[in-house]
Amino acid sequence: MTPRLLDSSTCASSPRRSRLPSWLSARESLLLRAFADRLREREGANLVDLRLFGSRARGEGHERSDLDVLVVVRELDRARKVAIWDLAFDVGLGAGVRAGLAPFVRSERHWGELVRLERRIAREIVRDGVSL
């Protein structure tokens, strides 16, 4: 059975946020929170899910490892995807961390397909992802 990722317990618009991993620096945690807050402000109800994933979520990364962030939105076109990438760059610019944000931006429909088809990246995000 495929794990269900897109439900109310993992929805970015939910008021409940997970605690970030203790191995992240204070600056990295601040960077992730700032990105999440600005993205919620920008996207509103269009934002479905937001999670840290990859080596940094698993505690296997180092200070130069990217902070991989899954961004799932209901409606997505090229302009919105570029705007989200730009927001990640802008937030990261003044954060003073060596690694940058690396948003993995997908529409709700496409992300659902990746989960349904049990693609490796989806399985890893479902298994290791940390809600922001």
C-alpha positions in Angstrom: 0.0 0.0 0.0 1.3 3.4 -0.9 1.7 5.8 2.0 -0.6 8.7 1.9 1.4 12.0 2.0 -1.2 14.5 1.1 -3.6 14.6 4.0 -4.5 17.0 6.8 -1.8 15.8 9.1 0.9 16.7 6.6 -0.6 19.7 4.9 1.5 22.8 4.9 -1.5 25.0 5.7 -2.1 23.0 8.9 -1.2 25.1 12.0 0.9 22.3 13.4 4.6 22.3 12.3 7.2 19.7 13.1 10.3 20.4 15.1 13.3 20.7 12.8 16.1 18.2 13.3 18.6 19.1 16.0 21.6 18.6 13.7 20.6 21.6 11.7 22.4 24.8 12.7 20.4 27.7 14.1 20.9 29.6 10.8 19.7 26.7 8.7 16.6 26.3 10.9 15.9 30.0 10.6 16.4 29.8 6.8 13.9 27.0 6.5 11.4 28.7 8.7 11.7 32.0 6.8 11.3 30.2 3.5 8.2 28.3 4.8 6.6 31.5 6.2 7.2 33.5 3.0 6.0 30.7 0.8 2.8 30.3 2.9 2.3 34.0 2.6 2.8 34.0 -1.2 0.9 30.8 -2.0 -1.8 30.7 0.6 -4.3 27.9 0.0 -2.5 26.8 -3.1 0.3 25.4 -1.0 -0.4 21.7 -0.2 2.8 20.4 1.4 6.3 21.5 2.4 9.0 19.2 3.7 12.7 19.0 4.2 14.1 15.9 2.7 17.3 14.2 1.6 20.6 14.0 3.4 19.8 16.9 5.7 16.5 15.4 6.8 18.2 12.1 7.5 21.2 13.7 9.4 23.7 12.5 6.8 24.5 15.8 5.3 27.3 18.3 6.0 27.3 22.1 6.2 27.7 22.4 2.4 24.8 20.0 1.6 21.8 21.6 0.0 18.6 21.9 2.0 16.3 20.0 -0.2 12.7 21.1 0.2 9.6 19.5 -1.4 7.1 22.1 -2.4 3.7 20.8 -3.5 1.1 23.3 -4.8 -2.4 22.7 -6.2 -1.8 24.7 -9.4 1.6 25.0 -11.0 2.8 26.6 -14.2 6.3 27.5 -15.3 6.0 31.1 -13.9 4.9 29.9 -10.5 7.7 27.4 -10.4 10.3 30.0 -11.3 8.8 32.4 -8.7 9.2 29.7 -6.0 12.9 29.1 -7.0 13.5 32.9 -6.9 11.9 33.1 -3.5 14.2 30.3 -2.2 17.2 32.2 -3.7 16.2 35.5 -2.2 15.6 34.0 1.3 18.9 32.2 1.2 20.9 35.2 0.1 20.9 36.9 3.4 20.9 33.8 5.6 24.7 33.4 5.9 24.6 29.6 5.4 27.0 27.7 3.1 24.3 25.5 1.6 21.4 26.9 -0.3 17.7 25.9 -0.5 17.0 23.5 -3.3 13.2 23.4 -3.9 11.7 20.3 -5.6 8.5 22.0 -6.8 5.6 19.8 -8.0 1.9 20.1 -8.6 -0.4 18.2 -6.4 -1.4 16.0 -9.3 2.2 15.2 -10.3 3.3 14.6 -6.8 0.4 12.2 -6.3 1.5 10.3 -9.4 5.0 10.0 -8.1 3.7 8.6 -4.8 1.2 6.3 -6.6 3.9 5.0 -8.9 6.2 4.5 -5.9 9.1 6.4 -7.5 12.3 6.4 -5.5 12.3 10.1 -4.7 8.7 9.9 -3.5 9.3 6.9 -1.3 12.4 8.6 0.3 10.4 11.8 0.9 7.5 9.9 2.4 9.9 7.9 4.6 12.4 10.7 5.7 10.7 14.0 5.0 10.3 16.5 7.8 7.2 18.8 7.7 8.0 22.5 7.7 
